[in-house]
Amino acid sequence: MSRGTEAAPRVIPYALEQLFVDQSSDWVIDSIAPVLAWVPVGSPGKRQQPFRFEVEHVEGPVVEKVRIDLRWDEAALDRAIPGVVDHARRLHEGRSVQREHLAELAAYGLTFVAISTLMPGRRVVHMQMGMAPDILFDLTPGALRGVETAGRTSGGRAALAAVRNGTGTPARGGKRAQLLARADLAEVHLSLWCAAPRVSIMERLKP
């Protein structure tokens, strides 16, 4: 689908508990409560499942509209991670030391969903600290493969575009330019998420 072409989005239903099948629990386990706390924002009508994310999936010149319909079973998640529902409640109410990092942690969980749905079969093997990309599929020195992630609580596509492209004239500080300039990346994607409205940009930058 080329830019500017209007078409109905491809709909992908996904249960959050499926992440324990699609990805290693080592990475998934700490992202579930933040997703539960961060995603159901807005009026009561907007807090009903499924939680629909309109995703702009960019692969070079091709842009596909995708809608990820996210659901979860709280009882199943609480069996997998005892206390996760209470943890999510405390995060939502701001009664957790993780509260300041809620958008960041939730974006990791949603990126795991995007990897599992838009790149089926790919599995996360490592997460970097303080260096992009956050999430790695391959640790080959000089030829890393992975995904850089960010979340914004509000602002929609404009806020995500500012993360991707930078701000100011000329634009500076954008993740896209920073990642494209890296010679040690053989493959890299951007995974950007906004909670209100629920929109996302998933873009392959290399190769």
N, C-alpha and C positions, 0 to 999 in steps of 0.2 A: 504494500500500500504506500503510495507516495505522499509527500507532504501536501496538505490541502484537500486530500480526498476524504469525503465524509462517508462513513460507514458505521454500522452498528458495532459496538465493541465485542471482542471475543470475551465471553464470560467464563471465569475459572472459579468454581467453588472450591474452598479449601478449609479444612478443619484444623485449628491450631495444634491440637494434640497429634496430628499427623507428622509434625516436625520431629517427634521422637523416633519416627521411622525413617524419615528422609535425611536427617542430619544427626550428628553425634550429640548425645545428651549433654556432654561436657559443655558445649556451646549453648545449647537450647535452654538449659535449665534456669539460667539466671536472667533470661530475656522474657520469660512468660509473664511474670507478674507485671513488669513495666508495660507490656502490650495490653494486658487486661485493664490497667489503670489509665492508659493514655488514649486508646482508640475510642472508647464510648463517650465522646464529648458531644455537647450541644443539647438541644431540647429532648424531652423524653421520647418523642417520635424518632429522633435520630440515634437513639441509644438501643434500637432494636436490631437483633441479628436478622440477616447477615450484615456485617459492616462493610460497605461497598467502597472500595478504593478505585478511582479512575486512574489508570496507569498509562503513561505515555512511554511506550516501549520502543526505543530508538536503536536501530541496527544500521549504521552508516546512513545512506539516504532514505532508508525505509523507516517509517513511523507507523507503528501499529497501536490502535486503541485496544486496551485490555481492561476488563473490570474484574478485579479479584474480590470475590464475595467471601469474606472471612467469617467463620463461625467458630464457636468453641463450646465444649461441654465442661462446665465448672467442676462437676463431680469427677470426671475422668482426669482433668488436670490436677485436681487436689489429690487424687490417688497417686499420680505420677510424681507430684511435688507436694508433699504434705505441708499445709499452711499457705499455699500459694494464693488462695482467694483472699485470705486475711492480709497477706503481704500487699496484694494489689489495692485493697481498700485503704491501707495505711499510706501507700504511695499516693493514691488519688487525693487523700485528705491532707497530704503534706506532712504526715507524721512518720517520716523515714529519713535517714541520713542520705539515702539515694535520691531524694526528691529533686535535687538540683540537676541530676543527670537523667531525669525521666525520659525526655525526648530522645536523648542519645541511646539509651538502653532499649527503648521501644523500637527505635529505628533498626537496631541490630536484629531484633526479633522479626520485624517485618521484612528485612533483607533476607533472612533465612527463608521466609515464606516465598519471596520473589525468586530466590535461587531455586527453590524446590519446584516452583510452578513454571517459571520461564526458562530455566536451565535444568530440566529434569535429569537426574543422575549425577549432577555435580554435588560434591560434598566438601564442606569446610574442613580444613586440616589444621589451621592455625589462625590466631588473631594477633596482630602486631600492636605494640604499645607505643603510642606517640609517633607513629609513622604511617603514612598512607601507602597502599590501601590497607584499611582496617582488617579485612577478612581475606584469607588466602586459600586458594585451592592447591597451590604448588609452591614449594619452597626452593626450587632450583635457583642457586645463586646467579644473579645477573639476568634471570628470565622468570621473574615472579609472575604469578597469575592470581588475580583476586578482584575484590570489590571494595570501593570506598563508599562509606555510608554517612548520611547526615539526616537529622530530623528537625522539623520546625513545627511548633505547636499551632501556629496560625499563619496566614498570609497567602496560602494557596500556591498556585503555579508561579506567581511573581516572586515569592520568597524563595522557592526552590530554584528558579532561574538565576537569582542573585547568588545563591550558593554555587551553582554550576559555572556561571559566566563571570562572576565578580561584580563589583559596583564601581561607579564613577565613570568619568570620561577622560582618557580611555579606561576601560574596565580593568580592575586589578583585584587580585586575591581570589579569583575563581578556581575551583577545584579542577575544572576541565583542563585549563592551560597548565596547571601545575603537574597533573598526571601525564599529559601528553609530552611534557618536557623530560620525563624520566626515561632514561635509556635502559634502566634495569627491569622494565616492565614489559613482558611479552604479551600479556593480556590484562586488560583492566576495564572494569565497568563502574559506573556511578549509580548508586541506589539512594534516591532522595524521597523523603516522606513528609507529608503534612497531615496533621490531625483534623484541622478545621479550616477549610473543607478537606475531606479525605481525598487527597490526590497524591500522585507519585510520578517521578521520572526515573526510568530505568534505562540507562544508555551505555552501549558498548563503545568504549573509546579506542581500544587497541585489541586485536589487530584491525 
